[in-house]
Amino acid sequence: MAVESKDMKYLGQEEAQQIDQELFNEYLFSLDQLMELAGYSCAVAIAKCYPVESLKKDHAAVLVICGPGNNGGDGLVCARHLKLFGYKPTLFYPKQNNKPLFKALALQCERLDIPTLSFFPTDPQCVVDSFNLVVDAIFGFSYKPPAKPEFASVLQSLIQIQERVPICSIDIPS
């Protein structure tokens, strides 16, 4: 079910999945094409809402948290474009995807010198102190709760910092 506000239309889970299927089946888009479009669009939206020059912390630091599904792929593409736009993204994967497409996207980020955190800070204040904003690319519209244990501490941290650091979610807030 779609919900409309004055300026924006929000898609429900079923409608979003139908659009994806139409793009795949009728228009023959590939998964990597859709990820590229989604990630680029998110980076453009972030640049519009949070221009580099408006960010107060050094170097326009952005934490991009990527899940193991397609939403995480969108996050990797978003991080790459944010880097090209002058931001300083850092990646974190609670659980990595080993499929070739995701490995290629991760390699592209690595080649652009986008760092990856090996662990998530246990103190949410570290995220607040270190980053201007967070990109939530953990779960997409096909997510069904409950969250697996490897995501619990990250999600709890996002809840704790949401009033202090802007969180930009791809698809849906995790």
C-alpha positions in Angstrom: 0.0 0.0 0.0 1.4 3.4 -1.0 1.1 6.3 1.4 1.2 9.9 0.1 2.1 13.1 1.9 2.1 16.5 0.3 5.4 16.1 -1.5 6.3 12.5 -1.3 4.9 9.0 -1.9 5.9 6.2 0.3 5.8 2.6 -1.0 4.7 -0.3 1.0 6.7 -3.6 1.1 4.4 -5.3 -1.4 4.4 -2.4 -3.9 8.2 -2.0 -3.7 8.6 -5.7 -4.4 6.2 -5.5 -7.4 8.2 -2.6 -8.8 11.4 -4.5 -8.5 9.9 -7.5 -10.2 8.6 -5.3 -13.0 12.0 -3.7 -13.5 13.7 -7.2 -13.6 11.1 -9.0 -15.7 9.6 -6.4 -18.1 12.5 -4.0 -18.5 15.3 -6.5 -18.0 17.2 -4.4 -15.4 20.0 -6.3 -13.7 20.5 -6.3 -9.9 23.8 -4.3 -10.3 22.0 -1.7 -12.4 19.3 -1.2 -9.7 21.9 -1.1 -7.0 23.9 1.5 -8.8 20.7 3.6 -9.3 19.6 3.3 -5.7 23.0 3.9 -4.2 23.7 6.9 -6.4 20.2 8.4 -5.7 20.8 8.0 -2.0 24.2 9.7 -2.2 22.6 12.6 -4.2 19.8 12.9 -1.6 22.4 13.0 1.2 24.5 15.6 -0.6 21.4 17.8 -1.1 20.2 17.5 2.5 23.6 17.5 4.2 26.1 19.3 1.9 29.8 18.7 2.8 30.3 22.3 3.7 27.5 22.2 6.2 29.0 19.4 8.3 30.8 20.4 11.4 33.1 17.6 12.2 36.4 17.2 10.3 36.2 15.8 6.8 32.5 15.2 6.4 32.7 11.8 8.1 29.9 9.4 7.2 29.4 5.9 8.7 27.8 3.6 6.2 26.4 0.4 7.9 25.8 -2.3 5.3 23.8 -5.4 5.8 24.3 -8.7 3.9 21.4 -8.2 1.4 20.7 -6.0 -1.5 20.3 -3.0 0.8 23.9 -3.5 1.8 24.9 -3.4 -1.8 23.0 -0.1 -2.2 25.0 1.2 0.8 28.3 0.2 -0.8 27.4 2.1 -4.0 26.2 5.1 -1.9 29.5 5.1 0.0 31.5 5.1 -3.3 29.5 8.1 -4.6 29.7 9.9 -1.3 33.5 9.6 -1.5 33.5 11.0 -5.0 31.3 13.9 -3.8 33.9 14.9 -1.2 32.6 13.0 1.9 34.8 10.7 4.0 32.7 7.5 4.3 33.7 4.6 6.5 32.0 1.2 6.1 30.9 -1.3 8.7 29.4 -4.7 7.9 27.7 -6.6 10.8 27.7 -9.6 8.4 29.4 -9.6 5.0 28.0 -11.1 1.7 30.4 -13.3 -0.2 28.6 -13.2 -3.6 30.6 -11.9 -6.5 28.6 -8.7 -6.9 29.1 -7.7 -3.3 32.8 -8.6 -3.4 33.2 -6.3 -6.5 31.3 -3.5 -4.8 33.5 -3.9 -1.6 36.6 -3.9 -3.8 35.6 -0.7 -5.5 35.2 0.9 -2.1 38.6 -0.5 -1.0 40.3 0.9 -4.2 38.9 4.3 -3.3 40.5 4.1 0.1 37.2 3.9 1.9 38.1 2.4 5.3 36.1 -0.5 6.9 35.7 -0.8 10.7 36.6 -4.2 12.0 34.2 -3.9 14.9 31.3 -1.6 15.9 32.1 0.8 18.8 30.6 -0.5 22.0 30.0 3.0 23.2 27.4 4.8 21.0 29.1 8.1 22.0 32.1 7.1 19.8 29.8 7.2 16.7 28.4 10.6 17.8 31.9 12.0 18.3 33.4 10.5 15.1 30.7 10.9 12.4 28.5 13.7 11.0 25.8 11.2 9.9 25.1 7.5 9.5 23.7 5.7 6.5 21.6 2.8 7.5 21.8 0.2 4.7 21.3 -2.8 6.9 17.8 -4.1 6.0 15.7 -3.4 3.0 12.0 -3.6 2.4 12.0 -7.4 2.3 13.2 -7.6 5.9 11.2 -9.7 8.3 11.9 -9.4 12.1 13.3 -10.4 14.4 16.9 -9.2 13.8 19.6 -11.8 14.1 22.0 -11.4 17.1 24.9 -10.0 15.0 22.7 -6.9 14.3 21.3 -6.4 17.8 24.0 -4.2 19.3 24.3 -2.1 16.1 20.5 -1.5 16.0 20.5 -0.6 19.7 23.3 1.9 19.1 21.3 3.5 16.3 18.3 3.9 18.6 20.6 5.5 21.2 22.1 8.0 18.8 19.2 8.9 16.6 18.5 12.2 18.3 22.2 13.3 18.1 23.4 12.2 14.7 21.3 12.2 11.5 20.5 8.7 10.2 19.7 8.3 6.5 18.0 5.0 5.9 18.0 3.3 2.5 14.5 1.8 1.8 13.4 1.6 5.4 14.8 2.4 8.9 16.4 -0.7 10.3 
